[in-house]
């Protein structure tokens, strides 16, 4: 029952010297592939080198919406497609209205910055024919509108760490996009309904580590090995056998990222 962590951040583990331990824990837990997701230039550069030493780890490049004041870093994206170790997707990119400045006069410019960075990266992804990993928090309508306008086909879009409801899931299904669920399903009972509403052929799972530790591993720092707990919880909610569920999300993940 091998599984793929479709969204993790590994740079912290490297910088604090725990990466070898983390990767061996992942192997023991049968998490045999990982997608390390970029958030800004420094981690793109790190992953680009790092994946050269680890054939089972893939990486993406994208400026996270909460980093959009560093929009000039977007200019560095095309360079990564020229590297020997190429990224497999653009992300995580999108809109995050949860963490906006409190002052009303600072809010609008912050949203504007996020939208500009998102639009520029969608354009780049479309031109490069790469799939996109979307981070969207409290900004569903704007995210969805910009995605539709980008003309990127739904099958190349992944909503990571799904946190919206059943209604939004309906729109995503119609659009044909993929959704990924994180450890939040193990401690937020209201995520069960959107999970049940997801298109099973476009469903992925992820840790988003070092954040969002699933039960029963809280309050430890999250790591890829803990994906097993999320897989078991999701299989239970969906009334599937563990093995069938793991096979399904594995196939979906390989298809979305083209890493089969
Ligand atoms: Zn993330």
Boltz pocket constraint, residues with backbone or C-beta under 6 A from the ligand:
constraints:
  - pocket:
      binder: B
      contacts: [[A, 7], [A, 9], [A, 37], [A, 92], [A, 208]]
      max_distance: 6.0
